[in-house]
Amino acid sequence: AQSVTQPDIHITVSEGASLELRCNYSYGATPYLFWYVQSPGQGLQLLLKYFSGDTLVQGIKGFEAEFKRSQSSFNLRKPSVHWSDAAEYFCAVGHSTLTFGKGTMLLVSP
Amino acid sequence: NAGVTQTPKFRVLKTGQSMTLLCAQDMNHEYMYWYRQDPGMGLRLIHYSVGEGTTAKGEVPDGYNVSRLKKQNFLLGLESAAPSQTSVYFCASRFGTSGRGNEQFFGPGTRLTVL
């Protein structure tokens, strides 16, 4: 069975500081991996995805993620956080259907 | 393109009442999905469809029914609403070919409260 673990429920980062959100997955085959972002009261927006090839993938809004098969991880990073990045972030794995992690809420302090 | 739209945006029901949530997409996507989102639980798949006339159960299908009579629409029904079905419901859709890791596109959500 596929599963996703996002170990951090909340993370607080100072504006301008770097960010890393952790995601660990369990999947029986080569995974398709996704990061979505959700602002309050909104739907989910895709930040980036991995399905093959280069293990470092670039996304929108300056985000990137690295697929590490040996660690079953797909951590999301951003070098400099902006106040507008405050939102909830979801990691997901799957092909025809997705399994989502429980999310990490990012708070940005001035 | 409107993308994925959901109707209604908000609804309050009494226990035992029925209702239908409508999801529509104008991207000619084959696959459509219904999720529920509860605090601290992430998104959980209720039902999905891989094409017109098909439906399949997800992780939490009990108490819900679905229909996909037209490719662009996916309906989620609650026959007898219960307070445990209070949640935010999201619809999503995607292309059928998975070779490119096609992502799901999400609607804005429907906030349902069952009293």
Interface residues (C-beta under 8 A of the other chain):
Chain A: I9 Y32 F34 Y36 G41 Q42 G43 L44 Q45 L46 K49 Y50 F51 S52 F90 H95 S96 T97 L98 T99 F100 G101 K102 G103
Chain B: V4 Y31 Y33 G40 M41 G42 L43 R44 L45 Y48 V50 G58 F90 A92 S98 R100 G101 E103 Q104 F105 F106 G107 P108 G109
